[in-house]
Amino acid sequence: MSINWKGVFPAITTKFKADETIDFPAIAKNIEAQIEAGANGIILCGTLGEAGTLAQSEKLDILKEALKISAGRVPIVLNIAESRTSEALKYVKEAEKIGANGFMCLPPLRYFSDERETLAYFSAIAGATALPIMLYNNPVDYKIEITIPMFKKLAAFKNIEAVKESTRDVSNTTRMITEFGDRFTILCGVDTLAMESLVMGAHGWVAGLVCAFPKETVTIFKLVKAGRIEEAREIYRWFLPLLELDIHPKLVQYIKLAETQTGLGTEYVRAPRLILEGKEREQVLAVINSGIAKRPALPELKAVLA
């Protein structure tokens, strides 16, 4: 399956049970909700998916389950987050055999590679698979930026097709389009900059709060792309306090709490993360419950697309 990187790509959480084992039925429920809402693809085992606490075998089990649930309705994209190049290549090969439709690729973890090393890492992965790849450009959290000159070199790999733009600089969307035209598909990776990025030409949205609010996320995207900016802005203004949960260090716990409140997930996380408690939990719940209480009426998407 080729991937059209345009649209909403939920980066879903990995659901756990109280004993920290994977809750596959809860994952299935959330994926179904995303597909029903109109998501264009599903991203597995990213930051929200608690990749750092998952064994490679568990990630591949999640991939198998997601492929079964999707049954070809939307592409399933697996995140690559490894600190060792050889392990990343092994992981890619195993995922490709299972049937992954594509990959999202972080720079090397736990080591701040320089430009030459980062290019070598991405080049090795791109050369090891024919599947489409979206690079994750997030220098704020991962301390490694993929610069315009680096993208010029990486453009030689045809399967590097897209970028998850998370530099926090909304102008970078314009820089990329000005420099490369349609060579790279650009997806905003920061919930609080999503509408701004879409208005400036981003083609998609790798979303976080979509895990709890799939219909609202997809509706904003479709309204913006239909040029119905005022309608999108009203929903986005309602959404912003919730979207800000995505840019906190505890975004996993915050978004999982939102999922429980909307019936699309569980609160359970893997240690060292802990379930929220006390005043912090009350404050986050207040934001979530206020958003739910004020949830806006949404237009029919068929009408939006007409």
MILONU-766044 format. One record per residue: residue in one letter; x, y, z of N, C-alpha, C, O in turn. Coordinates in steps of 0.1 Angstrom, whole numbers, plus 5000, padded with zeros to 4 digits. Layout:
# residues N
NODE  aa  n_px  n_py  n_pz  ca_px  ca_py  ca_pz  c_px  c_py  c_pz  o_px  o_py  o_pz
NODE   a     X     Y     Z      X      Y      Z     X     Y     Z     X     Y     Z
...
# end
This chain:
# residues 306
NODE  aa  n_px  n_py  n_pz  ca_px  ca_py  ca_pz  c_px  c_py  c_pz  o_px  o_py  o_pz
NODE   m  5008  4988  5000   5000   5000   5000  5009  5013  5000  5017  5014  5009
NODE   s  5007  5021  4990   5014   5034   4990  5007  5043  5001  4996  5040  5005
NODE   i  5014  5053  5005   5008   5062   5015  5006  5076  5009  5015  5082  5004
NODE   n  4994  5081  5010   4991   5095   5007  4992  5102  5021  4983  5101  5029
NODE   w  5003  5110  5023   5005   5115   5036  4997  5127  5039  4999  5134  5049
NODE   k  4987  5130  5031   4978   5141   5034  4967  5138  5043  4961  5127  5042
NODE   g  4963  5147  5053   4952   5144   5062  4956  5143  5076  4967  5148  5080
NODE   v  4948  5136  5084   4950   5135   5098  4956  5121  5101  4950  5111  5097
NODE   f  4968  5120  5107   4974   5108   5111  4975  5107  5126  4985  5113  5132
NODE   p  4966  5101  5133   4967   5100   5148  4980  5092  5152  4982  5081  5147
NODE   a  4987  5098  5162   4998   5091   5168  4992  5085  5181  4991  5091  5191
NODE   i  4987  5072  5180   4979   5067   5191  4987  5063  5203  4999  5059  5202
NODE   t  4981  5063  5215   4987   5058   5227  4987  5043  5227  4979  5037  5220
NODE   t  4996  5037  5234   4996   5023   5236  4988  5020  5249  4992  5025  5260
NODE   k  4977  5013  5248   4969   5010   5259  4974  4999  5267  4979  4989  5262
NODE   f  4974  5001  5280   4979   4990   5290  4968  4986  5299  4958  4994  5302
NODE   k  4970  4975  5305   4961   4970   5317  4968  4975  5329  4980  4980  5329
NODE   a  4962  4972  5341   4968   4976   5354  4981  4969  5356  4989  4975  5363
NODE   d  4983  4958  5351   4996   4950   5353  5006  4954  5343  5017  4947  5342
NODE   e  5004  4964  5335   5013   4969   5324  5014  4961  5312  5023  4963  5303
NODE   t  5006  4950  5311   5005   4943   5298  4997  4951  5288  4989  4959  5292
NODE   i  4999  4948  5275   4992   4956   5265  4978  4952  5264  4974  4940  5264
NODE   d  4969  4962  5263   4955   4960   5262  4951  4961  5248  4947  4972  5243
NODE   f  4951  4950  5241   4948   4950   5227  4934  4954  5223  4932  4961  5213
NODE   p  4924  4949  5231   4910   4954   5228  4908  4969  5229  4901  4975  5221
NODE   a  4915  4975  5238   4914   4990   5240  4921  4997  5228  4916  5007  5223
NODE   i  4932  4991  5223   4939   4997   5211  4929  4996  5199  4928  5005  5191
NODE   a  4923  4984  5198   4914   4982   5187  4902  4992  5187  4898  4997  5176
NODE   k  4897  4994  5199   4886   5004   5200  4890  5018  5195  4882  5024  5188
NODE   n  4902  5022  5199   4906   5035   5195  4909  5036  5181  4905  5046  5174
NODE   i  4915  5026  5175   4918   5026   5161  4905  5027  5153  4904  5034  5143
NODE   e  4895  5019  5157   4882   5020   5150  4876  5034  5151  4870  5038  5141
NODE   a  4877  5040  5162   4872   5054   5164  4879  5063  5154  4872  5072  5149
NODE   q  4892  5062  5153   4899   5071   5144  4895  5069  5129  4893  5078  5122
NODE   i  4894  5056  5125   4890   5053   5111  4876  5058  5109  4874  5064  5098
NODE   e  4867  5056  5118   4853   5060   5117  4853  5075  5115  4844  5081  5108
NODE   a  4861  5083  5122   4861   5097   5122  4867  5103  5109  4865  5114  5106
NODE   g  4874  5094  5102   4880   5099   5089  4895  5101  5089  4900  5108  5080
NODE   a  4902  5095  5099   4917   5096   5099  4922  5089  5086  4916  5080  5080
NODE   n  4934  5094  5082   4940   5090   5069  4951  5080  5071  4956  5075  5061
NODE   g  4954  5077  5083   4965   5067   5087  4966  5067  5102  4961  5075  5109
NODE   i  4973  5056  5106   4975   5054   5121  4990  5053  5123  4997  5045  5116
NODE   i  4995  5060  5133   5010   5059   5136  5011  5052  5150  5004  5056  5160
NODE   l  5019  5042  5150   5021   5033   5162  5034  5036  5169  5044  5039  5162
NODE   c  5034  5034  5182   5046   5033   5190  5055  5045  5189  5068  5044  5188
NODE   g  5049  5057  5189   5057   5069   5189  5059  5074  5204  5058  5066  5213
NODE   t  5061  5087  5205   5063   5092   5219  5050  5089  5227  5051  5085  5238
NODE   l  5038  5093  5221   5026   5090   5228  5024  5075  5230  5017  5071  5240
NODE   g  5030  5067  5222   5028   5052   5223  5038  5046  5233  5039  5034  5234
NODE   e  5045  5055  5240   5055   5050   5250  5065  5041  5245  5068  5030  5250
NODE   a  5071  5044  5233   5080   5036   5226  5092  5031  5235  5097  5020  5234
NODE   g  5096  5041  5243   5108   5038   5251  5106  5027  5262  5115  5021  5267
NODE   t  5093  5023  5264   5090   5013   5274  5086  5000  5268  5084  4990  5274
NODE   l  5086  4999  5254   5082   4988   5247  5094  4980  5241  5103  4986  5236
NODE   a  5093  4967  5243   5103   4958   5236  5100  4958  5221  5089  4960  5217
NODE   q  5110  4955  5213   5107   4955   5198  5097  4944  5195  5089  4946  5186
NODE   s  5097  4933  5202   5087   4923   5200  5073  4927  5203  5064  4924  5196
NODE   e  5072  4936  5213   5059   4942   5216  5054  4951  5206  5042  4951  5202
NODE   k  5063  4959  5201   5060   4969   5190  5055  4961  5178  5045  4965  5171
NODE   l  5061  4950  5175   5057   4942   5163  5044  4935  5165  5036  4933  5156
NODE   d  5041  4931  5178   5028   4926   5181  5017  4936  5179  5006  4933  5174
NODE   i  5020  4949  5183   5010   4960   5182  5008  4962  5167  4997  4964  5162
NODE   l  5019  4962  5159   5018   4963   5144  5009  4952  5138  5000  4956  5130
NODE   k  5011  4940  5142   5002   4929   5137  4987  4932  5140  4979  4930  5132
NODE   e  4985  4936  5153   4971   4938   5157  4965  4950  5149  4953  4949  5145
NODE   a  4972  4961  5147   4967   4972   5140  4965  4969  5126  4955  4974  5120
NODE   l  4973  4961  5119   4971   4957   5106  4958  4949  5104  4951  4950  5095
NODE   k  4956  4940  5114   4944   4932   5114  4931  4941  5115  4921  4939  5109
NODE   i  4932  4951  5124   4920   4960   5127  4918  4968  5114  4906  4970  5110
NODE   s  4928  4974  5109   4926   4983   5097  4922  4975  5085  4913  4980  5078
NODE   a  4927  4964  5083   4923   4955   5072  4924  4963  5059  4915  4961  5050
NODE   g  4934  4971  5057   4937   4978   5045  4929  4991  5043  4930  4998  5033
NODE   r  4921  4995  5053   4913   5007   5052  4921  5020  5053  4919  5029  5045
NODE   v  4932  5020  5061   4941   5031   5062  4955  5025  5064  4956  5014  5069
NODE   p  4965  5033  5059   4979   5028   5062  4983  5028  5076  4979  5036  5084
NODE   i  4991  5018  5080   4996   5017   5093  5011  5020  5093  5019  5013  5086
NODE   v  5014  5030  5100   5028   5035   5100  5035  5032  5114  5029  5035  5124
NODE   l  5046  5026  5114   5053   5022   5126  5065  5032  5128  5072  5035  5119
NODE   n  5066  5036  5141   5076   5046   5144  5089  5038  5147  5090  5027  5152
NODE   i  5100  5044  5142   5114   5039   5144  5121  5048  5154  5123  5060  5151
NODE   a  5124  5043  5166   5130   5051   5177  5140  5043  5183  5138  5036  5194
NODE   e  5152  5042  5177   5163   5034   5182  5176  5042  5184  5178  5052  5178
NODE   s  5184  5036  5193   5197   5043   5196  5208  5037  5188  5219  5042  5188
NODE   r  5206  5025  5182   5216   5018   5175  5212  5015  5161  5201  5010  5158
NODE   t  5220  5019  5151   5216   5018   5137  5213  5004  5133  5203  5001  5126
NODE   s  5221  4994  5137   5219   4980   5134  5205  4975  5139  5199  4967  5132
NODE   e  5201  4980  5151   5188   4976   5157  5177  4982  5149  5167  4975  5147
NODE   a  5179  4994  5144   5169   5001   5136  5166  4993  5123  5155  4991  5119
NODE   l  5177  4989  5117   5177   4982   5104  5170  4968  5106  5162  4964  5098
NODE   k  5173  4961  5117   5167   4948   5120  5152  4950  5122  5144  4942  5117
NODE   y  5148  4960  5129   5134   4963   5132  5126  4966  5119  5115  4962  5118
NODE   v  5132  4974  5111   5126   4978   5098  5123  4965  5090  5112  4964  5084
NODE   k  5133  4957  5089   5132   4945   5081  5121  4936  5086  5113  4930  5079
NODE   e  5120  4934  5100   5110   4926   5106  5096  4932  5104  5086  4925  5101
NODE   a  5095  4945  5105   5082   4952   5103  5077  4951  5089  5065  4949  5087
NODE   e  5087  4952  5080   5083   4951   5066  5078  4937  5062  5068  4935  5055
NODE   k  5084  4927  5068   5079   4913   5066  5065  4911  5071  5056  4904  5065
NODE   i  5062  4917  5083   5048   4916   5089  5038  4923  5081  5026  4919  5080
NODE   g  5042  4934  5074   5032   4941   5065  5030  4956  5068  5021  4962  5064
NODE   a  5040  4962  5076   5039   4976   5078  5038  4984  5065  5044  4980  5055
NODE   n  5030  4994  5065   5028   5002   5052  5038  5013  5051  5041  5018  5040
NODE   g  5045  5017  5062   5055   5028   5061  5060  5030  5075  5056  5024  5085
NODE   f  5069  5040  5076   5076   5043   5089  5077  5058  5091  5078  5066  5082
NODE   m  5076  5061  5104   5080   5074   5109  5094  5072  5116  5095  5063  5124
NODE   c  5103  5081  5113   5117   5079   5117  5122  5090  5125  5123  5101  5120
NODE   l  5125  5088  5138   5132   5097   5146  5147  5097  5144  5152  5087  5138
NODE   p  5154  5108  5147   5169   5107   5147  5174  5097  5158  5166  5093  5166
NODE   p  5187  5094  5158   5192   5085   5169  5188  5090  5183  5189  5102  5186
NODE   l  5184  5080  5191   5181   5084   5205  5193  5082  5214  5202  5074  5212
NODE   r  5193  5090  5225   5203   5089   5235  5217  5094  5231  5226  5093  5239
NODE   y  5218  5099  5219   5231   5104   5215  5228  5116  5205  5220  5114  5195
NODE   f  5233  5127  5208   5231   5139   5199  5240  5138  5187  5251  5145  5187
NODE   s  5236  5131  5177   5244   5129   5165  5246  5142  5158  5237  5151  5158
NODE   d  5258  5144  5151   5260   5156   5144  5254  5154  5130  5248  5144  5127
NODE   e  5256  5164  5121   5249   5164   5108  5253  5151  5100  5245  5145  5094
NODE   r  5266  5148  5099   5271   5137   5092  5265  5124  5097  5261  5115  5089
NODE   e  5265  5123  5110   5260   5110   5116  5245  5109  5115  5240  5098  5112
NODE   t  5238  5120  5116   5223   5120   5114  5220  5116  5100  5211  5108  5098
NODE   l  5227  5122  5090   5224   5118   5076  5227  5104  5073  5220  5097  5066
NODE   a  5238  5098  5079   5242   5084   5077  5231  5075  5083  5228  5065  5077
NODE   y  5226  5079  5095   5215   5071   5101  5203  5070  5093  5198  5059  5090
NODE   f  5198  5082  5089   5186   5082   5080  5188  5075  5067  5180  5068  5062
NODE   s  5200  5077  5061   5203   5071   5048  5204  5056  5049  5199  5049  5040
NODE   a  5209  5051  5060   5209   5036   5062  5195  5030  5063  5193  5020  5057
NODE   i  5186  5037  5070   5173   5032   5071  5166  5033  5058  5159  5023  5054
NODE   a  5167  5044  5051   5160   5046   5038  5165  5036  5028  5157  5032  5019
NODE   g  5178  5033  5029   5183   5023   5020  5180  5009  5023  5182  5000  5014
NODE   a  5175  5006  5035   5172   4993   5039  5158  4988  5036  5154  4977  5038
NODE   t  5149  4998  5031   5135   4994   5028  5130  5002  5016  5135  5013  5013
NODE   a  5121  4996  5010   5114   5004   4999  5102  5011  5003  5095  5018  4996
NODE   l  5098  5009  5016   5086   5014   5021  5087  5030  5023  5098  5034  5026
NODE   p  5076  5037  5023   5077   5052   5024  5080  5055  5039  5077  5048  5048
NODE   i  5087  5066  5040   5092   5071   5053  5088  5086  5055  5089  5094  5046
NODE   m  5084  5089  5067   5082   5103   5072  5093  5105  5083  5093  5099  5093
NODE   l  5101  5115  5080   5111   5119   5090  5105  5128  5101  5096  5136  5098
NODE   y  5109  5126  5113   5104   5134   5124  5114  5145  5128  5124  5142  5134
NODE   n  5110  5157  5125   5119   5168   5128  5115  5176  5140  5106  5184  5140
NODE   n  5121  5172  5152   5117   5177   5165  5129  5181  5173  5133  5173  5182
NODE   p  5136  5192  5170   5148   5196   5177  5145  5200  5192  5154  5200  5200
NODE   v  5133  5204  5195   5129   5208   5208  5131  5196  5218  5137  5197  5228
NODE   d  5125  5185  5214   5125   5173   5223  5137  5164  5221  5141  5158  5231
NODE   y  5141  5163  5209   5152   5153   5206  5166  5160  5203  5175  5152  5200
NODE   k  5166  5173  5203   5179   5181   5203  5187  5179  5190  5198  5183  5189
NODE   i  5180  5173  5179   5187   5172   5166  5177  5178  5156  5166  5173  5154
NODE   e  5182  5188  5149   5174   5194   5138  5178  5189  5125  5189  5187  5121
NODE   i  5167  5186  5116   5170   5182   5102  5169  5196  5095  5157  5201  5093
NODE   t  5180  5201  5091   5180   5214   5084  5176  5213  5069  5176  5202  5064
NODE   i  5174  5225  5063   5171   5225   5049  5183  5219  5041  5180  5211  5032
NODE   p  5196  5222  5044   5207   5216   5037  5207  5201  5038  5210  5193  5029
NODE   m  5203  5196  5050   5202   5181   5052  5191  5175  5044  5192  5164  5038
NODE   f  5179  5182  5043   5168   5177   5035  5172  5176  5020  5168  5168  5013
NODE   k  5181  5186  5016   5185   5186   5002  5193  5173  4999  5191  5167  4988
NODE   k  5201  5168  5008   5208   5156   5007  5199  5144  5008  5200  5134  5000
NODE   l  5189  5144  5017   5180   5133   5019  5170  5131  5008  5164  5121  5006
NODE   a  5168  5142  5000   5159   5141   4989  5163  5131  4978  5155  5127  4970
NODE   a  5176  5127  4979   5180   5116   4969  5173  5103  4972  5173  5095  4963
NODE   f  5168  5101  4984   5161   5089   4987  5146  5091  4984  5139  5098  4991
NODE   k  5141  5085  4973   5127   5087   4969  5117  5082  4979  5106  5088  4980
NODE   n  5120  5073  4988   5111   5068   4998  5110  5077  5010  5102  5074  5019
NODE   i  5119  5086  5011   5117   5097   5022  5107  5107  5016  5111  5116  5008
NODE   e  5095  5105  5019   5084   5113   5013  5078  5124  5021  5073  5134  5015
NODE   a  5080  5124  5034   5072   5133   5042  5080  5137  5054  5090  5131  5058
NODE   v  5076  5148  5061   5082   5152   5073  5072  5156  5083  5062  5162  5080
NODE   k  5074  5151  5096   5065   5155   5107  5072  5168  5112  5083  5167  5119
NODE   e  5067  5179  5109   5073   5192   5112  5069  5196  5127  5058  5201  5130
NODE   s  5079  5195  5135   5077   5198   5150  5088  5207  5155  5092  5206  5167
NODE   t  5093  5216  5146   5104   5225   5151  5098  5236  5160  5106  5243  5167
NODE   r  5085  5237  5161   5078   5248   5168  5079  5262  5161  5074  5272  5167
NODE   d  5085  5262  5149   5086   5274   5141  5076  5273  5130  5080  5266  5120
NODE   v  5065  5279  5130   5055   5277   5120  5060  5282  5106  5055  5278  5096
NODE   s  5069  5291  5106   5075   5296   5094  5083  5285  5086  5085  5286  5074
NODE   n  5087  5274  5093   5094   5264   5087  5086  5256  5076  5091  5251  5067
NODE   t  5073  5257  5078   5064   5251   5067  5066  5259  5054  5067  5253  5044
NODE   t  5066  5272  5055   5068   5280   5043  5082  5278  5038  5084  5277  5026
NODE   r  5092  5277  5046   5106   5275   5042  5107  5262  5034  5113  5262  5023
NODE   m  5101  5252  5039   5102   5239   5032  5095  5239  5019  5100  5234  5009
NODE   i  5083  5245  5018   5075   5246   5006  5083  5254  4995  5083  5251  4984
NODE   t  5088  5266  5000   5096   5275   4991  5108  5268  4985  5111  5269  4974
NODE   e  5115  5260  4994   5127   5253   4989  5124  5241  4981  5131  5238  4971
NODE   f  5114  5233  4984   5112   5220   4978  5100  5218  4971  5098  5207  4964
NODE   g  5091  5228  4971   5078   5226   4964  5070  5214  4970  5068  5214  4982
NODE   d  5066  5205  4961   5059   5193   4966  5068  5181  4968  5062  5170  4969
NODE   r  5081  5183  4969   5090   5171   4970  5087  5164  4983  5087  5151  4984
NODE   f  5085  5171  4994   5082   5165   5007  5068  5169  5012  5064  5181  5011
NODE   t  5060  5160  5016   5047   5163   5022  5050  5167  5036  5057  5160  5044
NODE   i  5043  5178  5040   5046   5183   5054  5034  5181  5063  5022  5185  5059
NODE   l  5036  5175  5074   5025   5173   5084  5029  5180  5097  5040  5177  5102
NODE   c  5020  5188  5102   5023   5195   5115  5023  5184  5126  5014  5176  5127
NODE   g  5033  5185  5134   5034   5176   5145  5032  5182  5159  5034  5175  5169
NODE   v  5027  5194  5159   5025   5201   5172  5011  5206  5172  5006  5214  5165
NODE   d  5003  5200  5181   4988   5202   5181  4985  5217  5182  4975  5222  5176
NODE   t  4993  5225  5190   4989   5239   5192  4993  5248  5181  4990  5260  5181
NODE   l  4999  5242  5171   5003   5250   5158  4996  5244  5146  4999  5248  5135
NODE   a  4987  5235  5148   4981   5227   5137  4974  5236  5127  4977  5236  5115
NODE   m  4964  5244  5132   4956   5252   5122  4965  5262  5115  4964  5264  5103
NODE   e  4974  5268  5123   4983   5278   5117  4991  5272  5106  4993  5278  5095
NODE   s  4996  5260  5108   5004   5253   5099  4996  5249  5086  5001  5250  5075
NODE   l  4984  5244  5089   4976   5240   5077  4972  5252  5069  4972  5251  5056
NODE   v  4969  5263  5075   4966   5275   5067  4978  5280  5059  4977  5285  5048
NODE   m  4990  5277  5064   5003   5281   5057  5007  5270  5047  5018  5272  5040
NODE   g  4999  5260  5045   5002   5250   5034  5006  5236  5039  5008  5228  5030
NODE   a  5007  5234  5052   5010   5220   5056  4999  5211  5050  4987  5214  5049
NODE   h  5003  5199  5047   4994   5189   5040  4986  5180  5050  4976  5174  5046
NODE   g  4991  5179  5062   4985   5170   5071  4988  5174  5086  4995  5184  5089
NODE   w  4983  5165  5095   4984   5168   5109  4987  5155  5116  4978  5146  5116
NODE   v  4999  5153  5122   5001   5142   5131  4997  5146  5144  5003  5154  5151
NODE   a  4985  5141  5149   4978   5147   5160  4979  5138  5173  4981  5126  5172
NODE   g  4978  5145  5184   4979   5138   5197  4965  5137  5204  4960  5127  5207
NODE   l  4959  5149  5206   4945   5149   5212  4935  5143  5204  4924  5140  5209
NODE   v  4938  5140  5192   4929   5132   5183  4926  5118  5190  4915  5112  5187
NODE   c  4935  5113  5198   4933   5101   5205  4920  5101  5213  4913  5091  5215
NODE   a  4917  5113  5219   4904   5114   5227  4893  5121  5219  4881  5119  5222
NODE   f  4897  5129  5209   4887   5137   5202  4889  5136  5186  4893  5145  5180
NODE   p  4887  5124  5181   4889   5122   5167  4881  5130  5157  4886  5136  5148
NODE   k  4868  5131  5160   4859   5138   5151  4862  5153  5150  4862  5159  5139
NODE   e  4865  5159  5161   4869   5173   5161  4881  5176  5154  4882  5186  5146
NODE   t  4891  5167  5155   4904   5169   5149  4902  5168  5133  4907  5177  5126
NODE   v  4896  5158  5129   4894   5156   5115  4885  5168  5109  4888  5172  5098
NODE   t  4875  5172  5116   4867   5183   5111  4875  5196  5110  4873  5203  5099
NODE   i  4883  5199  5119   4892   5211   5118  4900  5210  5105  4901  5220  5097
NODE   f  4906  5199  5103   4915   5197   5091  4907  5199  5078  4911  5206  5069
NODE   k  4895  5193  5077   4888   5193   5065  4882  5207  5063  4881  5212  5051
NODE   l  4878  5214  5073   4872   5227   5072  4883  5237  5067  4881  5245  5058
NODE   v  4895  5236  5072   4906   5244   5068  4909  5242  5053  4911  5251  5045
NODE   k  4910  5229  5049   4913   5226   5035  4902  5229  5026  4904  5231  5014
NODE   a  4890  5231  5031   4879   5235   5023  4877  5250  5022  4868  5256  5016
NODE   g  4886  5257  5029   4886   5272   5029  4876  5278  5039  4873  5290  5038
NODE   r  4870  5269  5047   4860   5274   5057  4867  5278  5070  4865  5271  5080
NODE   i  4875  5288  5069   4884   5292   5080  4877  5296  5093  4880  5292  5104
NODE   e  4866  5304  5091   4859   5309   5103  4853  5297  5111  4854  5297  5124
NODE   e  4847  5288  5104   4842   5276   5111  4853  5268  5118  4851  5264  5130
NODE   a  4864  5266  5111   4875   5259   5117  4881  5266  5129  4884  5260  5139
NODE   r  4881  5279  5128   4887   5287   5139  4879  5286  5152  4884  5285  5163
NODE   e  4866  5286  5150   4857   5285   5162  4859  5272  5169  4860  5271  5182
NODE   i  4860  5261  5162   4863   5248   5168  4877  5247  5174  4879  5242  5185
NODE   y  4886  5253  5167   4900   5253   5172  4902  5261  5184  4910  5257  5193
NODE   r  4895  5272  5186   4896   5280   5198  4890  5272  5210  4896  5273  5221
NODE   w  4879  5265  5207   4874   5256   5218  4885  5245  5222  4886  5242  5233
NODE   f  4892  5240  5211   4901   5229   5213  4914  5233  5220  4920  5224  5226
NODE   l  4918  5245  5218   4932   5249   5222  4935  5245  5237  4946  5240  5239
NODE   p  4927  5248  5247   4931   5244   5260  4934  5229  5261  4943  5224  5269
NODE   l  4927  5221  5254   4929   5206   5253  4942  5203  5246  4950  5195  5250
NODE   l  4944  5210  5234   4956   5208   5226  4969  5211  5234  4979  5205  5231
NODE   e  4968  5220  5243   4980   5224   5251  4984  5212  5260  4996  5213  5265
NODE   l  4976  5202  5263   4980   5191   5270  4991  5183  5262  4998  5175  5268
NODE   d  4991  5185  5249   5001   5178   5241  5015  5183  5242  5024  5176  5237
NODE   i  5017  5195  5247   5030   5201   5247  5036  5201  5261  5046  5208  5264
NODE   h  5031  5193  5270   5036   5191   5284  5045  5179  5285  5042  5169  5277
NODE   p  5055  5179  5293   5063   5167   5295  5055  5154  5298  5059  5143  5295
NODE   k  5044  5156  5305   5035   5145   5308  5024  5143  5298  5013  5139  5302
NODE   l  5026  5146  5286   5016   5145   5276  5010  5131  5275  4998  5130  5272
NODE   v  5017  5121  5278   5012   5107   5277  5001  5106  5287  4990  5101  5284
NODE   q  5004  5109  5300   4994   5108   5310  4982  5117  5308  4971  5113  5311
NODE   y  4985  5129  5304   4974   5139   5302  4964  5134  5291  4952  5134  5292
NODE   i  4970  5129  5280   4962   5125   5268  4955  5112  5272  4943  5110  5268
NODE   k  4961  5103  5279   4955   5091   5283  4943  5094  5293  4933  5087  5292
NODE   l  4944  5104  5301   4933   5108   5310  4922  5113  5301  4910  5110  5304
NODE   a  4925  5121  5291   4915   5126   5282  4908  5114  5275  4895  5114  5273
NODE   e  4915  5104  5271   4909   5092   5265  4899  5085  5274  4889  5081  5270
NODE   t  4903  5084  5287   4894   5077   5296  4881  5085  5297  4870  5079  5299
NODE   q  4882  5098  5297   4870   5107   5299  4861  5107  5287  4849  5109  5288
NODE   t  4866  5103  5275   4858   5103   5263  4855  5088  5259  4849  5085  5249
NODE   g  4859  5079  5268   4856   5065   5265  4864  5058  5255  4860  5048  5249
NODE   l  4876  5063  5252   4884   5058   5241  4898  5052  5246  4907  5051  5237
NODE   g  4899  5050  5259   4912   5045   5263  4912  5042  5278  4902  5042  5285
NODE   t  4925  5040  5283   4927   5037   5297  4938  5047  5302  4945  5053  5294
NODE   e  4938  5048  5315   4948   5057   5321  4962  5050  5324  4972  5057  5326
NODE   y  4962  5037  5323   4974   5030   5327  4986  5033  5318  4985  5034  5306
NODE   v  4997  5035  5325   5010   5038   5318  5020  5028  5324  5018  5020  5333
NODE   r  5032  5028  5317   5043   5019   5322  5053  5028  5330  5056  5039  5326
NODE   a  5057  5022  5341   5067   5029   5350  5080  5030  5341  5083  5021  5334
NODE   p  5087  5042  5343   5086   5051   5354  5075  5061  5354  5073  5068  5363
NODE   r  5067  5062  5343   5055   5070   5343  5045  5065  5354  5045  5052  5356
NODE   l  5038  5074  5360   5028   5070   5370  5015  5077  5366  5015  5088  5361
NODE   i  5004  5070  5370   4991   5076   5368  4990  5089  5376  4995  5090  5387
NODE   l  4984  5099  5370   4983   5112   5377  4975  5111  5390  4966  5102  5391
NODE   e  4978  5119  5400   4971   5119   5412  4971  5133  5418  4979  5142  5414
NODE   g  4963  5135  5428   4963   5147   5436  4959  5160  5428  4950  5159  5419
NODE   k  4965  5171  5432   4961   5184   5426  4964  5184  5411  4956  5190  5403
NODE   e  4975  5178  5406   4978   5178   5392  4967  5171  5384  4962  5176  5374
NODE   r  4962  5159  5389   4951   5152   5383  4939  5160  5382  4932  5161  5372
NODE   e  4936  5167  5393   4924   5175   5394  4924  5187  5384  4914  5190  5377
NODE   q  4936  5193  5382   4937   5204   5373  4936  5199  5358  4929  5206  5350
NODE   v  4942  5188  5355   4941   5183   5342  4927  5179  5339  4921  5181  5328
NODE   l  4920  5172  5348   4906   5168   5347  4897  5180  5345  4888  5179  5337
NODE   a  4900  5191  5351   4892   5203   5350  4892  5208  5336  4882  5212  5330
NODE   v  4904  5208  5330   4906   5212   5316  4898  5203  5307  4891  5207  5298
NODE   i  4900  5190  5309   4893   5180   5300  4878  5180  5301  4871  5181  5291
NODE   n  4873  5181  5314   4859   5180   5316  4852  5193  5311  4841  5193  5307
NODE   s  4859  5204  5313   4854   5217   5307  4853  5216  5292  4843  5221  5286
NODE   g  4863  5210  5286   4862   5209   5271  4851  5200  5267  4844  5203  5257
NODE   i  4849  5189  5274   4838   5180   5271  4824  5187  5273  4815  5185  5264
NODE   a  4823  5194  5283   4810   5201   5286  4807  5211  5275  4795  5214  5272
NODE   k  4817  5217  5269   4815   5228   5259  4817  5223  5245  4819  5231  5236
NODE   r  4818  5210  5243   4820   5204   5230  4811  5209  5220  4799  5209  5221
NODE   p  4817  5215  5209   4809   5221   5199  4801  5212  5190  4806  5200  5188
NODE   a  4790  5216  5184   4783   5209   5174  4792  5209  5161  4797  5220  5158
NODE   l  4793  5198  5155   4802   5197   5143  4793  5196  5130  4783  5190  5130
NODE   p  4798  5203  5119   4791   5201   5107  4793  5187  5101  4803  5180  5104
NODE   e  4783  5183  5093   4785   5170   5086  4797  5171  5076  4797  5180  5068
NODE   l  4806  5161  5077   4818   5162   5069  4814  5161  5054  4821  5166  5045
NODE   k  4803  5154  5051   4799   5153   5037  4796  5167  5032  4798  5170  5020
NODE   a  4790  5175  5040   4786   5189   5036  4799  5197  5035  4800  5206  5026
NODE   v  4809  5195  5044   4822   5202   5043  4829  5199  5029  4834  5208  5023
NODE   l  4828  5186  5025   4835   5182   5013  4827  5185  5000  4833  5184  4989
NODE   a  4815  5189  5002   4806   5191   4990  4811  5203  4982  4805  5206  4971
# end
